[in-house]
Amino acid sequence: MKCLILAAGYATRLYPLTENFPKPLLEVGGKPILDWLIEDIDSVVGPDGSPLVDEYVVVSNHKFAGIFDAWAAERPAATGKGPGHDPQGADDPGIACPNADPAAAGKETARALQGADDPGIARPNADPAATGKIASILKGADEPAATDKGPVRVPQGEPGTGIACPKACIRVIDDGSVTNEGRLGAVRDIQLGIEAIAAGCEDHESGLAGDDLLVIAGDNLLSFSLGDFISYARTTGTTCLMRYYEADPARLRKSGVAEVDACGLVLSMEEKPAQPKGNWCCPPFYYIASADVPKVAEGIAAGCGTDAPGSFLAWLCTRTRVHAWEMPGPRYDIGTLESYEAVKRVFEGK
């Protein structure tokens, strides 16, 4: 599985803090926002103990691409080099591909996780006793998890797990934009990342064949692990988004809003609706099933909106089945200086 991180915004509401520094690399609780997200995703492993995600692509604007390159190179896993982050093929080294095993999250793992009746897969709102070791590990139990069929969450570096996690490739892709007014838009950035993954890189030529794609906003933090969301998506076998209940109409009008049936099937979705049809707010965290990855280009060609990332999901749910997973806790959208300070207080000491 691949993970595409949207990080090409300019965060103008956080100026002067982000005038010359990308918001996803702001520190919270002693480390960059992106590190929190990636470390959580890295802790979601398959039956062989390898992380399900074997490659990360961070889509940046041109202004901050070099800063993301430096961050990727300084991460403990960053030992390899690849071609540059420039989409035009410049020779600037910008890829950290540290000894990643392309087979670590390949088709066999995906096939093992497809079955809806597999007891090793955690289901939404399921009884922890009925979902095997996944639920207990997510609650911090010490029981080893490597024998489960479904994805499980293992804290990185925890002694006694017996799991040595191979390190994933991290690539930075420059979308070429230099101003907030000239940005490509999130959906076009998703397509740019898909093309980069499909092309592979010098040290990690796994491509995208048959892989699902996790798309996340690089400037949000979560109070829960994405492991349950990934399990839910693999159980449904469809593209999935996350949702939470929002009662405030003003906030709904600034977000993606979905209508969802009792089984979690998305009936409709709209970005920033003037008249919201429901109360299910959908943040930019998506699990795009492999069969739907090519549809991103189709949606752009068909005229779906490209500024907000949810515009593609809104278009997609009119053409195929999309499910929505209810979030078990809050997410933290760092949009202002005040919200940034508030999130730092929440994560202090974690």
C-alpha positions as CSV (number, residue, x, y, z in Angstrom):
1,M,0.0,0.0,0.0
2,K,1.1,3.5,-0.7
3,C,0.5,6.7,1.3
4,L,0.1,10.1,-0.4
5,I,0.5,13.1,1.9
6,L,-1.0,16.4,0.8
7,A,1.4,19.2,1.9
8,A,1.3,21.8,-0.9
9,G,-0.7,24.4,1.0
10,Y,0.6,27.8,2.0
11,A,-1.1,28.1,5.4
12,T,-1.6,31.9,5.1
13,R,-3.8,32.1,8.2
14,L,-0.7,31.0,10.2
15,Y,1.5,33.8,9.0
16,P,4.1,34.9,10.0
17,L,4.8,31.4,11.4
18,T,4.4,29.6,8.1
19,E,5.4,32.4,5.7
20,N,8.7,30.7,5.1
21,F,8.1,27.3,6.7
22,P,5.6,24.5,5.8
23,K,2.8,23.9,8.3
24,P,3.1,20.0,8.3
25,L,6.6,20.4,9.7
26,L,5.6,22.6,12.6
27,E,6.5,20.9,15.9
28,V,3.8,19.5,18.2
29,G,4.8,17.6,21.3
30,G,8.4,17.7,20.4
31,K,8.3,16.5,16.8
32,P,6.9,17.6,13.4
33,I,3.2,17.0,12.6
34,L,4.2,14.7,9.8
35,D,6.3,12.5,12.1
36,W,3.2,11.8,14.3
37,L,1.2,10.7,11.2
38,I,3.9,8.6,9.6
39,E,4.9,6.9,12.9
40,D,1.3,5.9,13.4
41,I,0.9,4.5,9.9
42,D,4.2,2.7,10.1
43,S,2.9,0.9,13.2
44,V,0.1,-0.7,11.2
45,V,1.6,-4.0,10.0
46,G,0.6,-7.1,8.0
47,P,0.8,-10.7,9.0
48,D,4.5,-10.9,8.4
49,G,5.2,-8.0,10.7
50,S,6.0,-5.5,7.9
51,P,4.3,-2.2,7.7
52,L,1.4,-2.2,5.2
53,V,2.6,1.1,3.7
54,D,5.9,0.7,1.9
55,E,6.1,4.1,0.3
56,Y,5.2,7.7,1.2
57,V,4.9,10.5,-1.3
58,V,4.8,14.0,0.1
59,V,3.4,16.5,-2.4
60,S,4.8,20.0,-1.7
61,N,4.7,23.3,-3.4
62,H,7.9,24.6,-5.0
63,K,8.5,27.1,-2.2
64,F,8.8,24.5,0.5
65,A,10.0,21.4,-1.4
66,G,13.6,21.9,-0.3
67,I,12.6,22.1,3.3
68,F,10.6,18.8,3.0
69,D,13.7,17.3,1.3
70,A,15.8,18.2,4.2
71,W,13.3,16.8,6.7
72,A,13.1,13.5,4.7
73,A,16.9,13.2,4.6
74,E,17.2,13.8,8.3
75,R,14.7,11.2,9.4
76,P,16.4,8.2,11.0
77,A,15.3,6.0,8.1
78,A,16.7,8.2,5.4
79,T,19.8,6.5,3.9
80,G,19.0,6.1,0.2
81,K,19.0,8.6,-2.6
82,G,16.9,8.8,-5.8
83,P,16.1,11.3,-8.5
84,G,15.0,14.8,-7.7
85,H,11.7,16.1,-6.4
86,D,11.2,18.2,-9.5
87,P,8.3,16.8,-11.5
88,Q,10.3,17.8,-14.7
89,G,13.1,15.5,-13.8
90,A,15.8,17.8,-12.4
91,D,18.8,16.2,-10.8
92,D,18.2,17.6,-7.3
93,P,18.4,14.6,-4.9
94,G,15.2,14.5,-3.0
95,I,14.2,10.9,-2.4
96,A,14.9,8.9,0.8
97,C,14.5,5.2,-0.2
98,P,16.0,3.3,2.8
99,N,16.2,-0.4,2.0
100,A,12.5,-0.7,1.4
101,D,11.3,-4.1,0.4
102,P,8.8,-3.6,-2.5
103,A,7.1,-6.9,-1.6
104,A,6.5,-5.9,2.1
105,A,3.0,-4.7,1.4
106,G,2.4,-6.5,-1.9
107,K,-0.5,-8.4,-3.4
108,E,-0.3,-11.4,-1.1
109,T,-0.8,-9.2,1.9
110,A,-3.6,-7.4,0.2
111,R,-5.3,-10.6,-0.8
112,A,-5.0,-11.9,2.8
113,L,-6.9,-8.8,4.0
114,Q,-9.7,-8.8,1.4
115,G,-12.1,-11.2,3.1
116,A,-14.9,-9.5,5.0
117,D,-15.3,-12.7,7.1
118,D,-11.6,-12.8,8.1
119,P,-11.5,-12.8,12.0
120,G,-8.2,-11.0,11.9
121,I,-9.7,-7.8,10.6
122,A,-11.1,-5.2,13.1
123,R,-14.6,-4.0,12.2
124,P,-16.1,-0.7,13.1
125,N,-18.0,-0.7,16.5
126,A,-17.1,-4.3,16.9
127,D,-16.8,-6.1,20.3
128,P,-13.0,-6.0,21.1
129,A,-13.3,-9.7,22.2
130,A,-14.5,-10.6,18.7
131,T,-11.9,-8.9,16.7
132,G,-8.8,-10.8,18.0
133,K,-5.6,-9.2,18.9
134,I,-6.1,-6.0,16.9
135,A,-8.4,-4.4,19.4
136,S,-6.3,-5.3,22.3
137,I,-3.2,-3.9,20.7
138,L,-4.9,-0.7,19.8
139,K,-5.8,-0.4,23.5
140,G,-2.2,-0.8,24.5
141,A,-2.1,-4.5,25.5
142,D,1.2,-6.3,25.5
143,E,0.0,-9.4,23.5
144,P,2.1,-10.1,20.4
145,A,0.3,-9.4,17.1
146,A,2.4,-10.9,14.3
147,T,0.2,-13.9,13.8
148,D,-3.0,-12.1,12.9
149,K,-4.2,-12.1,9.3
150,G,-5.4,-8.6,9.4
151,P,-3.5,-5.3,9.9
152,V,-2.6,-4.6,13.5
153,R,-1.0,-1.7,15.2
154,V,2.3,-2.3,17.0
155,P,4.1,0.6,18.7
156,Q,7.4,1.2,17.1
157,G,10.4,-0.1,19.0
158,E,8.3,-1.9,21.6
159,P,10.4,-4.6,23.2
160,G,9.1,-8.2,23.0
161,T,7.1,-7.9,19.8
162,G,9.6,-9.8,17.7
163,I,8.8,-7.6,14.8
164,A,11.5,-5.8,12.8
165,C,9.8,-3.3,10.5
166,P,11.4,-2.5,7.2
167,K,11.7,1.2,6.6
168,A,9.4,2.8,4.0
169,C,10.5,5.0,1.1
170,I,9.8,8.7,1.5
171,R,9.7,10.9,-1.6
172,V,9.0,14.6,-2.0
173,I,7.3,15.7,-5.1
174,D,7.3,19.4,-6.1
175,D,4.0,20.5,-7.7
176,G,5.7,23.6,-9.2
177,S,3.4,26.2,-7.6
178,V,5.0,29.2,-6.0
179,T,2.1,31.2,-4.6
180,N,-1.2,30.5,-2.8
181,E,-3.1,32.0,-5.7
182,G,-1.3,29.8,-8.2
183,R,-1.6,26.4,-6.4
184,L,-2.7,23.4,-8.4
185,G,-5.4,22.3,-6.0
186,A,-5.5,19.1,-3.9
187,V,-7.1,16.8,-6.5
188,R,-4.4,17.7,-9.1
189,D,-1.8,17.2,-6.4
190,I,-3.3,13.7,-5.7
191,Q,-3.0,12.9,-9.4
192,L,0.6,14.2,-9.5
193,G,1.5,11.9,-6.6
194,I,-0.2,8.9,-8.3
195,E,1.9,9.5,-11.4
196,A,5.1,9.8,-9.4
197,I,4.3,6.5,-7.5
198,A,3.5,4.8,-10.8
199,A,6.8,5.9,-12.3
200,G,8.7,4.5,-9.3
201,C,12.1,5.7,-8.3
202,E,15.7,4.7,-8.6
203,D,15.8,2.7,-5.4
204,H,12.2,1.7,-5.1
205,E,10.6,0.6,-8.3
206,S,7.4,-0.9,-6.9
207,G,5.0,1.3,-8.9
208,L,1.3,1.3,-8.1
209,A,0.1,-2.0,-9.7
210,G,-2.7,-3.4,-7.6
211,D,-1.9,-1.2,-4.6
212,D,-4.5,0.8,-2.6
213,L,-3.7,4.4,-1.8
214,L,-4.0,6.1,1.6
215,V,-4.4,9.9,1.1
216,I,-4.0,12.1,4.1
217,A,-3.7,15.8,4.9
218,G,-0.3,16.5,6.2
219,D,-1.4,19.3,8.6
220,N,-3.9,17.4,10.7
221,L,-3.4,15.4,13.9
222,L,-5.6,12.6,15.2
223,S,-6.4,11.4,18.7
224,F,-6.7,7.8,17.4
225,S,-4.7,5.5,15.2
226,L,-5.4,5.2,11.4
227,G,-5.1,1.4,11.9
228,D,-8.8,1.0,12.5
229,F,-9.7,3.1,9.4
230,I,-7.4,0.9,7.3
231,S,-9.0,-2.2,8.7
232,Y,-12.4,-0.9,7.9
233,A,-11.5,0.0,4.4
234,R,-10.0,-3.4,3.7
235,T,-13.1,-5.1,5.1
236,T,-15.5,-3.2,2.9
237,G,-13.2,-3.6,-0.2
238,T,-14.2,-0.1,-1.4
239,T,-12.9,3.4,-1.3
240,C,-13.6,4.9,2.1
241,L,-13.5,8.2,3.8
242,M,-13.7,9.3,7.5
243,R,-16.6,11.1,9.1
244,Y,-17.6,12.7,12.3
245,Y,-20.9,14.3,13.5
246,E,-20.9,18.1,13.3
247,A,-23.9,20.0,14.6
248,D,-22.7,23.5,13.7
249,P,-24.1,24.6,10.3
250,A,-21.4,27.2,9.9
251,R,-18.6,24.6,10.2
252,L,-20.5,22.2,7.9
253,R,-20.5,24.9,5.2
254,K,-16.7,25.0,5.4
255,S,-16.2,21.3,5.1
256,G,-17.0,18.2,3.0
257,V,-20.4,16.9,4.0
258,A,-21.7,13.4,3.3
259,E,-25.1,11.7,3.5
260,V,-24.5,8.1,4.8
261,D,-26.9,5.2,5.2
262,A,-27.2,2.9,8.2
263,C,-24.5,0.6,6.7
264,G,-22.0,3.3,6.1
265,L,-22.6,3.7,2.4
266,V,-22.1,7.2,1.1
267,L,-25.2,8.4,-0.6
268,S,-23.9,11.8,-1.6
269,M,-21.1,14.1,-0.7
270,E,-20.5,17.8,-1.3
271,E,-17.6,20.1,-0.5
272,K,-18.5,23.4,1.3
273,P,-22.3,23.2,0.7
274,A,-24.3,26.3,1.1
275,Q,-27.2,24.1,2.4
276,P,-25.7,21.0,4.1
277,K,-27.8,17.9,3.6
278,G,-26.6,16.2,6.7
279,N,-24.2,16.4,9.7
280,W,-21.5,14.0,8.7
281,C,-18.3,16.1,8.2
282,C,-15.5,14.4,6.2
283,P,-11.9,15.5,6.9
284,P,-9.2,14.9,4.2
285,F,-8.3,11.3,5.0
286,Y,-9.2,8.8,2.3
287,Y,-8.5,5.2,1.5
288,I,-8.7,4.9,-2.3
289,A,-9.2,1.3,-3.4
290,S,-6.8,0.2,-6.2
291,A,-9.6,-0.1,-8.7
292,D,-10.5,3.5,-8.1
293,V,-7.0,5.0,-8.3
294,P,-7.2,5.5,-12.1
295,K,-10.5,7.3,-11.6
296,V,-8.7,10.4,-10.2
297,A,-7.6,11.3,-13.7
298,E,-11.0,10.4,-15.0
299,G,-12.7,12.8,-12.5
300,I,-10.4,15.7,-13.4
301,A,-11.1,15.1,-17.1
302,A,-14.8,15.0,-16.4
303,G,-14.7,18.4,-14.6
304,C,-14.9,17.5,-10.9
305,G,-13.6,20.2,-8.6
306,T,-9.9,20.2,-8.0
307,D,-9.3,22.7,-5.2
308,A,-10.6,20.7,-2.2
309,P,-9.5,17.1,-1.9
310,G,-13.1,15.9,-1.2
311,S,-14.3,17.0,-4.6
312,F,-12.9,13.8,-6.1
313,L,-14.7,11.7,-3.5
314,A,-17.9,13.7,-4.1
315,W,-17.6,12.8,-7.8
316,L,-16.6,9.2,-7.2
317,C,-19.5,8.3,-5.0
318,T,-21.9,9.0,-7.8
319,R,-20.2,6.4,-9.9
320,T,-19.2,3.6,-7.5
321,R,-19.7,2.5,-3.9
322,V,-17.9,4.5,-1.3
323,H,-18.1,3.9,2.5
324,A,-17.6,6.2,5.4
325,W,-16.0,5.2,8.7
326,E,-17.1,7.0,11.9
327,M,-14.1,8.4,13.7
328,P,-13.7,7.2,17.4
329,G,-12.2,10.5,18.6
330,P,-11.4,14.1,17.6
331,R,-9.0,15.3,14.9
332,Y,-7.0,18.5,15.2
333,D,-7.1,20.8,12.2
334,I,-4.3,23.4,12.8
335,G,-5.7,26.4,10.9
336,T,-4.9,29.4,13.1
337,L,-2.2,30.4,15.6
338,E,-4.7,29.9,18.4
339,S,-5.6,26.4,17.2
340,Y,-1.9,25.6,16.9
341,E,-1.2,26.6,20.5
342,A,-4.3,24.6,21.7
343,V,-3.0,21.5,19.9
344,K,0.4,21.9,21.4
345,R,-1.2,21.9,24.8
346,V,-3.1,18.7,24.0
347,F,0.0,16.8,22.8
348,E,2.3,18.1,25.5
349,G,4.0,15.2,27.2
350,K,2.8,12.6,24.8
